[in-house]
Amino acid sequence: MTTDTLTTTRRPALIEAFTAPKGFGDQTLRDRRADAIELLGGIPDPGVLPTEELAAATARVLAKPGVPALQYSRTEGISPLREWIAEREGVSVDRILITNGGFHGLSLAIQSVVERGDLVAVDNPIFPLFLRGLQLSDARTLPVFVGPQGLDVDHLSEQLRAGARPSALYTVPDFHNPSQGTLSGQARRELVRLAEHYGFVILADNPYRELRFAGEQESVEEFNNSDHVLHINTFTKTLGPGLRLGWTVAPERLSRDLVALRSRQDSHSSTLVQAIIGELVTSDPGIFDATLDRARELYRNRAETLVAALHREAPGAFETVLPEGGLFLWPKLADSSVDPDRLAADASAEGVEYQRGSFFPSGPGTDADRHLRLAYGDVAAPKLEEAAARLGRALKRQVP
């Protein structure tokens, strides 16, 4: 065959449309100066991960006769792990689907409830990686303002009354990424009421729920008791992102659809990883909560350290709210004359990296570009103090 007869390989239009969100995912793995302090991602500290217990659980799993953990398993996931999750969530086990982390759960949720070209209501500002999954459905977005108390349900209600008809709504209800707010119980109840009245499905992305270290925990009963909510969680922030394991609490009317969809993709999550985590949490019923207690205390200390250091090193420069949980601080620049993009560049030159607020897609009515998202989960307190000092020096380049 001559080259004259060869056809050019065509890239599908969907692939051509892909763009990587600035500063997220693989974009955060580029080379940096060796002494840079990175406040970039919601990464758990390795010191609070139960590594020894996971190693012991792995040994027990691999010692079982026939080594069932190295075989195929059901699409829904293995029973001991699903039963443990169902008990914690307060639902029947048939509503639990094991996934490959939180983003996988979101992808399955989108594909199960969003038709191509549908309108989807989303946080404003929004965690940008969610939009990757939404690209696959070519969906349109309806931004809904997110403030210190999470999603503004009144703003959503106004848009619904004005005629907006989304098929789904995406939000991070606990310790919102990036804006750190948490949706109140009353707001959750009203959000569910709106979903049931207007016929859309809530995609509740809740990876930080277990990391509350101050204040009162908000209930998830409103979500788990509604047939208009897909409640998505993950072990990423509690046991480690490398495990790639999470779960979805699906309403009964959607649970079979999710399983059918999953069976046409990767069939099931790693049997070995499921078995290890199942062995870990069921062999010692207190190990998961003990792990959480250690993590919460560490993250509380780091959040307090970072807030205090910012105010000490850059007095009056930032408006902050001390987080009650999660892995992020969302300070706002108090001086409107400070250029946030120049600040990020100057901070990088000083050796501190963070996510700019402008990296989080937002619609009208927000001031996300005046914010910084500072992640403190895997950064020790002395480095957080040094990061604040470097930020202070970067600010002085603009405001002596």
BADRENPA-819584 format. One record per residue (C-alpha): x, y, z; residue in one letter. Coordinates in pm, 1 decimal. Each point is the difference from the previous one (the first is absolute). Example, Ala and Ser with C-alpha at 12.3 -4.5 7.8 and 13.67 -1.06 7.14 Angstrom:
% residues 2
<east 1230.0 | north -450.0 | up 780.0 | r a>
<east 137.0 | north 344.0 | up -66.0 | r s>
***
This chain:
% residues 400
<east 0.0 | north 0.0 | up 0.0 | r m>
<east 135.8 | north 340.5 | up -95.0 | r t>
<east -19.9 | north 308.0 | up 215.6 | r t>
<east -238.3 | north 149.4 | up -257.0 | r d>
<east -273.5 | north -243.1 | up 105.8 | r t>
<east 31.5 | north 56.4 | up 373.6 | r l>
<east -269.4 | north 202.8 | up 169.5 | r t>
<east 67.0 | north 247.3 | up 275.5 | r t>
<east -109.2 | north -115.0 | up 345.6 | r t>
<east -272.4 | north 231.1 | up 124.1 | r r>
<east -29.6 | north 101.0 | up 364.7 | r r>
<east -360.5 | north -5.9 | up 121.1 | r p>
<east -147.4 | north 345.7 | up 57.3 | r a>
<east -49.1 | north -79.3 | up 368.7 | r l>
<east 372.3 | north -63.4 | up 47.6 | r i>
<east 86.9 | north 311.5 | up -196.1 | r e>
<east -210.4 | north 201.4 | up 244.9 | r a>
<east 189.1 | north -120.7 | up 306.9 | r f>
<east 195.0 | north 261.1 | up 189.5 | r t>
<east 183.6 | north -48.6 | up 327.4 | r a>
<east -116.0 | north 226.7 | up 284.6 | r p>
<east 275.1 | north 245.1 | up 86.6 | r k>
<east 194.5 | north -99.9 | up 308.3 | r g>
<east -184.4 | north -325.2 | up 68.6 | r f>
<east 56.8 | north -373.2 | up -38.0 | r g>
<east 316.0 | north -77.1 | up -193.7 | r d>
<east 60.7 | north 374.2 | up -33.1 | r q>
<east 114.1 | north 7.3 | up 363.3 | r t>
<east 278.6 | north -252.5 | up -61.2 | r l>
<east 234.2 | north 223.1 | up -200.9 | r r>
<east 353.8 | north 71.7 | up 120.8 | r d>
<east 40.0 | north 272.1 | up 263.4 | r r>
<east 284.4 | north 146.1 | up 200.3 | r r>
<east 132.4 | north -253.2 | up 248.6 | r a>
<east -90.7 | north 201.3 | up 310.4 | r d>
<east -352.8 | north 89.7 | up -114.6 | r a>
<east -278.3 | north -38.8 | up 255.2 | r i>
<east -306.6 | north -135.5 | up -179.5 | r e>
<east -347.7 | north 79.3 | up 131.3 | r l>
<east -160.0 | north -141.0 | up -312.3 | r l>
<east -211.7 | north -309.6 | up 57.5 | r g>
<east -239.8 | north -158.0 | up 247.3 | r g>
<east 256.3 | north -263.1 | up 94.6 | r i>
<east -18.8 | north -191.6 | up 329.6 | r p>
<east 309.5 | north 1.5 | up 217.4 | r d>
<east 179.4 | north -337.0 | up -22.3 | r p>
<east 60.8 | north 9.0 | up 374.1 | r g>
<east -369.1 | north -54.0 | up 77.0 | r v>
<east -58.6 | north -277.4 | up -252.4 | r l>
<east -24.6 | north -347.7 | up 159.9 | r p>
<east 291.6 | north -150.7 | up -190.7 | r t>
<east 91.9 | north -269.4 | up 252.1 | r e>
<east -361.4 | north -107.5 | up 37.4 | r e>
<east -43.4 | north -9.0 | up -379.0 | r l>
<east 312.7 | north -214.7 | up -31.8 | r a>
<east -132.4 | north -243.0 | up 260.4 | r a>
<east -341.4 | north -11.9 | up -166.0 | r a>
<east 166.6 | north -68.4 | up -336.5 | r t>
<east 193.4 | north -292.0 | up 147.1 | r a>
<east -317.7 | north -151.2 | up 147.1 | r r>
<east -188.9 | north 41.5 | up -327.5 | r v>
<east 274.2 | north -167.1 | up -203.8 | r l>
<east 24.7 | north -285.8 | up 250.1 | r a>
<east -362.4 | north -107.6 | up -50.0 | r k>
<east -40.3 | north -341.2 | up -170.1 | r p>
<east -52.1 | north 31.8 | up -372.2 | r g>
<east 95.5 | north 369.5 | up 14.5 | r v>
<east -348.1 | north 125.1 | up -102.1 | r p>
<east 128.7 | north 357.9 | up 3.5 | r a>
<east 195.7 | north -73.1 | up -317.9 | r l>
<east -310.6 | north -112.7 | up -189.4 | r q>
<east -288.4 | north 177.9 | up -172.2 | r y>
<east -278.3 | north 140.5 | up 214.9 | r s>
<east -347.7 | north 150.0 | up -41.2 | r r>
<east -56.8 | north 332.8 | up -172.3 | r t>
<east -159.6 | north 146.0 | up 313.8 | r e>
<east 303.6 | north -86.2 | up 212.3 | r g>
<east 73.4 | north -261.2 | up 265.3 | r i>
<east -249.5 | north -57.1 | up 277.4 | r s>
<east 198.9 | north 65.3 | up 321.0 | r p>
<east 110.0 | north 344.9 | up -116.5 | r l>
<east -340.6 | north 97.4 | up -140.9 | r r>
<east -172.0 | north -112.1 | up 318.3 | r e>
<east 236.6 | north 206.7 | up 214.6 | r w>
<east -59.4 | north 309.9 | up -214.8 | r i>
<east -376.0 | north -54.4 | up -5.3 | r a>
<east -9.4 | north -14.8 | up 379.5 | r e>
<east 193.3 | north 327.7 | up 30.8 | r r>
<east -220.7 | north 168.2 | up -259.6 | r e>
<east -321.1 | north -133.7 | up 153.3 | r g>
<east -127.9 | north -159.1 | up -322.4 | r v>
<east -62.0 | north -347.1 | up -138.8 | r s>
<east 304.1 | north -172.0 | up -150.0 | r v>
<east -159.7 | north -28.9 | up -344.1 | r d>
<east 35.5 | north 379.6 | up -35.2 | r r>
<east 381.1 | north -6.9 | up 33.0 | r i>
<east 219.4 | north -14.9 | up -309.4 | r l>
<east 377.6 | north -18.2 | up 46.4 | r i>
<east 190.3 | north 229.0 | up -239.2 | r t>
<east 357.7 | north 83.6 | up -95.6 | r n>
<east 9.7 | north 312.7 | up 213.4 | r g>
<east -228.7 | north 301.3 | up 13.6 | r g>
<east 50.5 | north 124.7 | up -354.9 | r f>
<east -103.1 | north -339.0 | up -136.4 | r h>
<east -318.6 | north 22.9 | up 204.3 | r g>
<east -68.0 | north 343.9 | up -147.9 | r l>
<east 62.5 | north -127.0 | up -353.3 | r s>
<east -246.1 | north -285.8 | up 46.5 | r l>
<east -253.9 | north 239.9 | up 150.8 | r a>
<east 28.5 | north 240.6 | up -293.5 | r i>
<east -39.6 | north -275.7 | up -256.0 | r q>
<east -300.9 | north -145.5 | up 180.7 | r s>
<east -208.2 | north 319.5 | up 35.3 | r v>
<east 127.8 | north 257.5 | up -253.7 | r v>
<east -100.2 | north -17.5 | up -366.0 | r e>
<east 227.2 | north 158.4 | up -259.8 | r r>
<east -52.9 | north 375.2 | up -5.4 | r g>
<east -192.9 | north 8.0 | up 328.1 | r d>
<east 14.1 | north 292.8 | up 238.1 | r l>
<east 187.9 | north -78.6 | up 323.4 | r v>
<east 1.8 | north 238.3 | up 296.8 | r a>
<east 346.8 | north 26.4 | up 153.7 | r v>
<east 186.1 | north 168.2 | up 283.9 | r d>
<east 123.9 | north 350.9 | up -75.1 | r n>
<east 297.6 | north -9.9 | up 47.1 | r p>
<east 37.1 | north -367.2 | up -82.9 | r i>
<east 259.2 | north -272.7 | up 48.8 | r f>
<east 127.6 | north -0.9 | up -360.5 | r p>
<east 68.6 | north -372.1 | up -38.6 | r l>
<east -375.7 | north -65.4 | up 17.9 | r f>
<east -28.3 | north 182.6 | up -330.5 | r l>
<east 224.3 | north -265.5 | up -157.1 | r r>
<east -266.5 | north -260.5 | up 62.7 | r g>
<east -273.2 | north 235.8 | up -116.4 | r l>
<east 181.2 | north 51.1 | up -332.5 | r q>
<east -82.7 | north -358.2 | up -92.2 | r l>
<east -369.1 | north 90.7 | up 0.3 | r s>
<east 48.8 | north 332.0 | up -180.2 | r d>
<east -217.3 | north 149.9 | up 271.9 | r a>
<east -80.0 | north 365.7 | up 53.8 | r r>
<east 58.9 | north 145.5 | up 346.0 | r t>
<east -213.7 | north 219.2 | up 223.6 | r l>
<east 227.2 | north 164.8 | up 262.1 | r p>
<east -145.9 | north 26.1 | up 351.3 | r v>
<east 177.7 | north 226.4 | up 244.9 | r f>
<east 193.6 | north -166.0 | up 283.1 | r v>
<east 79.7 | north 205.5 | up 310.0 | r g>
<east 121.4 | north -51.0 | up 357.0 | r p>
<east -300.1 | north -226.1 | up 67.8 | r q>
<east 42.0 | north -211.0 | up -310.9 | r g>
<east -237.7 | north -5.9 | up -296.0 | r l>
<east -239.2 | north 297.1 | up -2.7 | r d>
<east -329.1 | north -188.5 | up -11.5 | r v>
<east -198.5 | north 325.1 | up -26.3 | r d>
<east 193.9 | north 92.0 | up -314.5 | r h>
<east -75.7 | north -342.9 | up -145.4 | r l>
<east -367.8 | north 36.9 | up 88.9 | r s>
<east -16.7 | north 335.6 | up -179.1 | r e>
<east 143.2 | north -151.1 | up -316.7 | r q>
<east -238.6 | north -294.0 | up 15.0 | r l>
<east -298.2 | north 231.9 | up 44.6 | r r>
<east 127.0 | north 199.2 | up -298.8 | r a>
<east -23.3 | north -311.8 | up -216.0 | r g>
<east 338.8 | north -175.3 | up 23.5 | r a>
<east -44.0 | north -376.6 | up -22.7 | r r>
<east 324.8 | north -185.0 | up 75.5 | r p>
<east 6.5 | north -377.5 | up -13.7 | r s>
<east 258.5 | north -8.5 | up 280.8 | r a>
<east 174.5 | north 221.5 | up 253.4 | r l>
<east 359.4 | north -43.1 | up 114.2 | r y>
<east 123.3 | north 123.1 | up 337.5 | r t>
<east 258.0 | north -73.1 | up 269.2 | r v>
<east -217.2 | north 28.0 | up 314.2 | r p>
<east 262.1 | north -43.5 | up 273.6 | r d>
<east 312.5 | north 222.9 | up 8.7 | r f>
<east -50.0 | north 116.8 | up -353.6 | r h>
<east 287.4 | north -13.0 | up -244.1 | r n>
<east 119.9 | north 272.1 | up -40.3 | r p>
<east -198.4 | north 231.2 | up 228.9 | r s>
<east 5.4 | north -216.4 | up 318.3 | r q>
<east -367.2 | north 63.9 | up 94.5 | r g>
<east -247.8 | north -266.0 | up 114.7 | r t>
<east -368.2 | north -23.9 | up -93.5 | r l>
<east -224.6 | north 24.9 | up 307.3 | r s>
<east -259.8 | north -261.7 | up 86.5 | r g>
<east -283.6 | north 237.8 | up -85.9 | r q>
<east 159.0 | north 79.4 | up -336.9 | r a>
<east 46.1 | north -371.7 | up -70.4 | r r>
<east -366.1 | north -65.9 | up 66.4 | r r>
<east -104.2 | north 286.9 | up -227.8 | r e>
<east 241.1 | north -114.9 | up -273.4 | r l>
<east -148.1 | north -350.5 | up 9.8 | r v>
<east -352.2 | north 147.0 | up -8.5 | r r>
<east 87.4 | north 199.4 | up -310.8 | r l>
<east 150.2 | north -306.9 | up -167.0 | r a>
<east -310.5 | north -204.5 | up 67.6 | r e>
<east -231.9 | north 282.2 | up -109.7 | r h>
<east 181.1 | north 92.4 | up -321.7 | r y>
<east 118.5 | north -350.5 | up -87.0 | r g>
<east 378.9 | north 33.6 | up -3.4 | r f>
<east 258.8 | north -226.6 | up 163.4 | r v>
<east 248.6 | north 134.6 | up 255.5 | r i>
<east 356.8 | north -123.8 | up -45.2 | r l>
<east 132.1 | north 49.7 | up 354.3 | r a>
<east 379.5 | north -29.0 | up -13.5 | r d>
<east 108.8 | north -54.7 | up 359.6 | r n>
<east 368.4 | north -102.3 | up 31.4 | r p>
<east 74.0 | north 226.5 | up 300.4 | r y>
<east -301.0 | north -91.0 | up 213.2 | r r>
<east 196.0 | north -211.7 | up 249.9 | r e>
<east 263.6 | north 270.1 | up 55.4 | r l>
<east -198.6 | north 235.7 | up 226.1 | r r>
<east 218.8 | north 120.4 | up 287.9 | r f>
<east -218.9 | north 279.3 | up 145.6 | r a>
<east -369.1 | north 80.4 | up 26.3 | r g>
<east -295.8 | north -233.5 | up -39.4 | r e>
<east -18.3 | north -267.9 | up -267.2 | r q>
<east -279.4 | north 50.8 | up -252.1 | r e>
<east -219.2 | north -301.9 | up -69.2 | r s>
<east -3.4 | north -181.3 | up -332.3 | r v>
<east -340.7 | north -153.9 | up 63.3 | r e>
<east -165.5 | north 256.3 | up -226.7 | r e>
<east 215.8 | north -124.3 | up -286.5 | r f>
<east -12.5 | north -370.9 | up 74.6 | r n>
<east -378.1 | north -3.9 | up 53.7 | r n>
<east -88.0 | north 164.8 | up -332.5 | r s>
<east -44.9 | north -173.0 | up -333.8 | r d>
<east 130.1 | north 318.1 | up -167.4 | r h>
<east 353.8 | north -12.3 | up 141.1 | r v>
<east 312.6 | north -188.7 | up -101.8 | r l>
<east 231.8 | north 30.5 | up 299.8 | r h>
<east 366.1 | north -54.9 | up -92.9 | r i>
<east 292.7 | north -59.3 | up 234.8 | r n>
<east 351.5 | north -143.8 | up -4.0 | r t>
<east 278.9 | north -141.4 | up 214.5 | r f>
<east 240.2 | north 236.3 | up -178.6 | r t>
<east 17.8 | north 261.6 | up 276.8 | r k>
<east -13.4 | north -245.4 | up 290.8 | r t>
<east 198.6 | north -313.7 | up -94.2 | r l>
<east 197.6 | north 123.8 | up -301.2 | r g>
<east -61.9 | north 105.5 | up -361.1 | r p>
<east 220.7 | north -276.9 | up -139.7 | r g>
<east -256.3 | north -259.2 | up 105.5 | r l>
<east -240.4 | north 139.1 | up -261.7 | r r>
<east -310.9 | north -112.3 | up 182.9 | r l>
<east -325.9 | north 175.3 | up 77.7 | r g>
<east -372.4 | north -59.2 | up 2.5 | r w>
<east -333.8 | north 138.3 | up -109.5 | r t>
<east -323.7 | north -6.8 | up 196.9 | r v>
<east -260.7 | north -24.5 | up -274.1 | r a>
<east -377.7 | north 21.7 | up 35.9 | r p>
<east -169.9 | north -331.1 | up -66.2 | r e>
<east -142.4 | north 125.9 | up -330.6 | r r>
<east 352.5 | north 68.8 | up -132.8 | r l>
<east 213.4 | north -270.1 | up 164.7 | r s>
<east -65.2 | north -263.1 | up -267.7 | r r>
<east 68.5 | north 253.0 | up -275.0 | r d>
<east 339.1 | north 81.6 | up 151.9 | r l>
<east 91.3 | north -367.5 | up 25.5 | r v>
<east -109.8 | north -64.0 | up -359.5 | r a>
<east 206.5 | north 297.0 | up -117.9 | r l>
<east 303.7 | north -111.9 | up 200.6 | r r>
<east -22.9 | north -353.4 | up -137.0 | r s>
<east 49.5 | north 144.1 | up -348.5 | r r>
<east 319.0 | north 178.6 | up 101.4 | r q>
<east 265.1 | north -139.9 | up 236.2 | r d>
<east -224.5 | north -265.0 | up 163.0 | r s>
<east 114.0 | north 59.9 | up 358.4 | r h>
<east 259.3 | north 161.5 | up 222.9 | r s>
<east 311.6 | north -188.5 | up 104.0 | r s>
<east -106.9 | north -304.0 | up 201.0 | r t>
<east 330.7 | north 12.6 | up 186.8 | r l>
<east -34.2 | north 363.2 | up 110.8 | r v>
<east -363.0 | north -55.0 | up 98.7 | r q>
<east 96.1 | north -305.5 | up 201.6 | r a>
<east 283.8 | north 181.7 | up 177.2 | r i>
<east -214.3 | north 296.2 | up 102.8 | r i>
<east -285.6 | north -230.3 | up 93.1 | r g>
<east 236.0 | north -203.7 | up 218.3 | r e>
<east 141.6 | north 317.5 | up 155.3 | r l>
<east -331.0 | north 155.2 | up 103.6 | r v>
<east -179.2 | north -318.4 | up 104.9 | r t>
<east 276.7 | north -182.6 | up 188.0 | r s>
<east 41.4 | north 294.6 | up 238.2 | r d>
<east -327.9 | north 195.9 | up 9.6 | r p>
<east 167.3 | north 303.0 | up 157.9 | r g>
<east 296.3 | north 37.7 | up -237.1 | r i>
<east -167.8 | north 227.3 | up -254.8 | r f>
<east -128.6 | north 246.9 | up 258.5 | r d>
<east 333.9 | north -7.2 | up 184.0 | r a>
<east 169.9 | north 88.3 | up -328.5 | r t>
<east -245.8 | north 285.8 | up -48.9 | r l>
<east 59.5 | north 131.0 | up 351.7 | r d>
<east 374.9 | north 25.7 | up -63.1 | r r>
<east -57.4 | north 170.1 | up -333.7 | r a>
<east -251.6 | north 248.6 | up 137.3 | r r>
<east 231.9 | north 112.4 | up 277.3 | r e>
<east 290.1 | north 43.4 | up -240.9 | r l>
<east -204.1 | north 195.7 | up -254.7 | r y>
<east -154.8 | north 219.7 | up 270.3 | r r>
<east 347.7 | north 93.8 | up 117.5 | r n>
<east 118.2 | north 72.6 | up -352.9 | r r>
<east -304.0 | north 211.5 | up -87.4 | r a>
<east 46.3 | north 207.0 | up 315.7 | r e>
<east 373.6 | north 31.9 | up -64.1 | r t>
<east -51.2 | north 120.6 | up -356.1 | r l>
<east -265.6 | north 258.6 | up 87.6 | r v>
<east 207.4 | north 139.7 | up 287.9 | r a>
<east 314.9 | north 11.7 | up -215.3 | r a>
<east -175.1 | north 186.5 | up -283.3 | r l>
<east -121.6 | north 270.2 | up 236.4 | r h>
<east 340.3 | north 22.4 | up 166.3 | r r>
<east 206.5 | north 14.3 | up -319.4 | r e>
<east -242.1 | north 210.8 | up -205.3 | r a>
<east -210.5 | north 203.7 | up 245.8 | r p>
<east -327.6 | north 114.5 | up -153.3 | r g>
<east 79.1 | north -149.6 | up -339.0 | r a>
<east -246.0 | north -289.1 | up 14.7 | r f>
<east -358.4 | north -54.2 | up 110.1 | r e>
<east -17.1 | north -352.5 | up 142.2 | r t>
<east -251.0 | north -233.9 | up 161.1 | r v>
<east 152.7 | north -276.6 | up 211.1 | r l>
<east -109.9 | north -332.5 | up -154.2 | r p>
<east -204.9 | north -245.7 | up 205.5 | r e>
<east 121.9 | north -292.6 | up -207.6 | r g>
<east 134.5 | north -108.1 | up -334.8 | r g>
<east 339.2 | north 74.2 | up -150.5 | r l>
<east -30.2 | north 354.1 | up -139.0 | r f>
<east 15.1 | north 364.8 | up 100.4 | r l>
<east -163.6 | north 257.3 | up -234.2 | r w>
<east 144.2 | north 338.8 | up 100.9 | r p>
<east -104.3 | north 313.4 | up -186.1 | r k>
<east 231.5 | north 286.3 | up -89.0 | r l>
<east -115.3 | north 299.0 | up 203.7 | r a>
<east 174.3 | north 262.2 | up -215.6 | r d>
<east -173.9 | north 39.6 | up -337.6 | r s>
<east 317.6 | north 151.1 | up -147.9 | r s>
<east 190.5 | north -330.1 | up 31.4 | r v>
<east 21.7 | north -185.8 | up -330.4 | r d>
<east -69.2 | north -367.5 | up 87.0 | r p>
<east 174.2 | north -136.5 | up -308.8 | r d>
<east 313.0 | north 200.8 | up 71.0 | r r>
<east -17.9 | north -113.6 | up 362.7 | r l>
<east -4.8 | north -364.6 | up -109.9 | r a>
<east 303.1 | north 57.7 | up -222.4 | r a>
<east 187.1 | north 187.0 | up 275.0 | r d>
<east -91.6 | north -269.5 | up 252.1 | r a>
<east 136.4 | north -265.3 | up -235.4 | r s>
<east 322.7 | north 197.3 | up -27.8 | r a>
<east 14.8 | north 6.0 | up 381.0 | r e>
<east -52.5 | north -377.2 | up 6.0 | r g>
<east -363.5 | north -54.5 | up 91.8 | r v>
<east -258.3 | north -150.8 | up -235.1 | r e>
<east -378.4 | north 6.0 | up 38.0 | r y>
<east -315.8 | north -9.0 | up -209.6 | r q>
<east -119.9 | north 337.5 | up -122.7 | r r>
<east -367.1 | north 71.6 | up 54.7 | r g>
<east -28.9 | north 77.7 | up -370.6 | r s>
<east 81.1 | north -364.9 | up -75.3 | r f>
<east -345.2 | north -94.4 | up 133.7 | r f>
<east -254.6 | north 66.3 | up -275.8 | r p>
<east -262.2 | north 243.6 | up 119.2 | r s>
<east -288.2 | north 195.9 | up -142.4 | r g>
<east -116.1 | north 352.6 | up 68.0 | r p>
<east -34.9 | north 127.2 | up 355.2 | r g>
<east 304.8 | north -163.6 | up 157.6 | r t>
<east 335.9 | north 134.4 | up 102.7 | r d>
<east 186.0 | north -329.8 | up -34.8 | r a>
<east 288.7 | north 170.5 | up -178.2 | r d>
<east 68.1 | north 199.5 | up 319.6 | r r>
<east 50.7 | north -321.3 | up 197.3 | r h>
<east 279.8 | north -250.0 | up 50.3 | r l>
<east -60.3 | north -368.3 | up 68.3 | r r>
<east 260.9 | north -117.0 | up 247.4 | r l>
<east 16.8 | north -374.6 | up 69.0 | r a>
<east 152.6 | north -91.1 | up 336.5 | r y>
<east -63.9 | north -374.4 | up 31.9 | r g>
<east 347.4 | north -133.1 | up -77.2 | r d>
<east 208.9 | north 303.1 | up 105.9 | r v>
<east 157.7 | north 3.5 | up 347.7 | r a>
<east -65.2 | north 299.9 | up 226.4 | r a>
<east 352.1 | north 151.0 | up -29.7 | r p>
<east -27.4 | north -6.3 | up -378.1 | r k>
<east -343.1 | north 161.7 | up 17.2 | r l>
<east 151.8 | north 280.7 | up 203.1 | r e>
<east 281.5 | north 36.4 | up -252.6 | r e>
<east -252.5 | north -3.6 | up -285.7 | r a>
<east -185.6 | north 287.5 | up 165.9 | r a>
<east 328.0 | north 191.0 | up 36.3 | r a>
<east 73.6 | north -51.1 | up -370.0 | r r>
<east -349.7 | north 116.8 | up -90.9 | r l>
<east 58.1 | north 307.4 | up 213.7 | r g>
<east 319.9 | north 75.8 | up -190.6 | r r>
<east -179.6 | north -51.4 | up -331.2 | r a>
<east -269.7 | north 248.7 | up 104.2 | r l>
<east 261.6 | north 258.2 | up 87.7 | r k>
<east 114.4 | north -0.7 | up -362.7 | r r>
<east -333.4 | north 166.7 | up -80.3 | r q>
<east -87.3 | north 171.9 | up 326.3 | r v>
<east 323.7 | north 102.8 | up 174.6 | r p>
***
